[in-house]
Structure formats: structure tokens, C-alpha cells
């Protein structure tokens, strides 16, 4: 079965829930390190080239809700790291980016009663 749409989706086929993941992000040394060290995605990702840009592809299909939850949880950590890296790299003219990130996280922890 080929996954045609991107994202994290749940579909019903013949009355059975099928969980699908089809996500592609730009690769970097940092993110590739996150993927390689991830228990779930270490052996379940592929790498491709698109317009001379290296991409990491996450494709997964299961009917097991626990497997789906594990895959989504692991992928969310990788996507969060990817988003942070992208934000830092694209903010060329913002000084002290790391300090701003740490202070913002500290404020979120304070507001949330000690948790993110």
C-alpha cells in the first residue's frame, strides 16, 4: 500500500483502524543524529535527495494503536528538534538566540507548574 498524503493520519479500512505516518523533513547532521539515536526510528527511516536537498523520510503503517503511539511520540521529539534548529538557523539577525530560547522555556515551565 502506498501512502499518498503527507502527515499523521488514522483511516478506517474494512472497519479496522489503520494508523499512517508519511512525513519528510530536510536533513541535517543534528537531526540525523537525533534519528539515528531514536529507539523507534533508527531503522525505520529513509534518506532521499530532492532538488539537491537531503531529506529524511518517515513512513510507517500499523493497525496496532500502541505502535502508532510510540511512533508518533518519537517523531514528535524529532520534529520539535527540527523546528528549533530551523528557527535558530533562520534568525540571522537575532542576538543571543540560545538565551531567548532558554528564558522562554523557563517561563513556560513556571507557568505550567514545573513541567513543559
C-alpha positions in Angstrom: 0.0 0.0 0.0 1.5 3.4 -1.0 0.8 6.4 1.2 -0.3 9.3 -1.0 -0.8 12.1 1.5 1.6 13.6 3.9 1.1 13.8 7.7 0.0 11.6 10.5 -3.4 10.1 9.8 -5.9 7.5 11.1 -8.1 5.8 8.4 -10.6 3.0 8.6 -10.3 0.1 6.2 -13.0 -2.6 6.3 -13.9 -1.5 9.8 -10.3 -1.6 11.1 -8.3 1.5 12.2 -5.1 1.9 10.3 -2.5 4.5 11.5 -0.3 6.0 8.9 2.7 8.3 9.1 4.2 9.9 6.0 6.5 12.9 6.9 9.5 14.2 5.1 11.9 16.9 6.5 15.2 18.4 5.4 18.2 16.6 6.8 21.0 18.0 8.9 23.8 16.5 11.0 21.9 17.4 14.1 18.6 15.9 13.1 20.2 12.8 11.5 21.9 12.3 14.9 18.5 12.5 16.6 17.0 10.0 14.2 19.9 7.5 14.5 19.8 7.6 18.3 16.0 7.2 18.4 14.8 3.8 19.6 11.8 3.7 17.2 13.0 5.4 14.0 16.6 4.3 14.0 15.9 1.6 11.4 12.6 2.8 10.1 13.6 5.9 8.2 14.9 6.5 4.7 17.0 9.3 3.2 16.5 10.7 -0.2 17.5 13.7 -2.4 15.0 16.2 -3.7 16.3 19.2 -5.7 19.8 18.7 -4.3 18.4 18.8 -0.8 18.8 15.7 1.5 15.5 14.6 3.0 14.7 12.3 5.9 11.5 10.3 5.3 9.4 8.8 8.0 6.9 6.2 6.6 5.0 3.8 8.8 1.7 1.9 8.7 0.3 -0.1 11.5 -3.0 -1.3 12.9 -1.6 -1.5 16.5 -2.5 1.6 18.5 0.4 1.1 20.9 2.9 1.0 18.0 1.3 4.1 16.5 1.5 6.0 19.8 5.2 5.0 20.1 6.0 6.1 16.5 4.1 9.4 16.9 5.8 10.2 20.3 9.2 9.5 18.9 8.5 11.5 15.7 7.2 14.5 17.7 10.6 14.7 19.5 12.5 14.7 16.3 10.2 17.2 14.7 10.5 19.5 17.7 14.3 19.4 17.4 14.0 20.1 13.7 11.7 23.1 14.3 14.1 24.5 17.0 17.1 24.1 14.7 15.3 25.7 11.8 14.1 28.6 14.0 17.7 29.2 15.3 19.3 29.0 11.8 16.8 31.3 10.2 17.0 34.0 12.9 20.2 35.5 11.4 19.8 39.0 13.0 18.6 37.9 16.5 21.5 38.1 19.0 21.5 35.7 22.0 19.1 33.2 20.4 20.1 30.5 22.9 19.4 32.8 25.9 16.0 33.7 24.4 15.1 30.0 24.0 16.2 29.1 27.5 14.4 32.0 29.1 11.2 31.2 27.1 11.4 27.5 28.2 11.9 28.6 31.8 8.9 30.9 31.6 6.8 28.1 30.2 7.9 25.7 33.0 7.0 28.4 35.6 3.6 28.9 34.1 2.9 25.2 33.8 3.8 24.4 37.3 7.3 22.9 36.7 6.6 20.9 33.5 6.8 21.6 29.8 
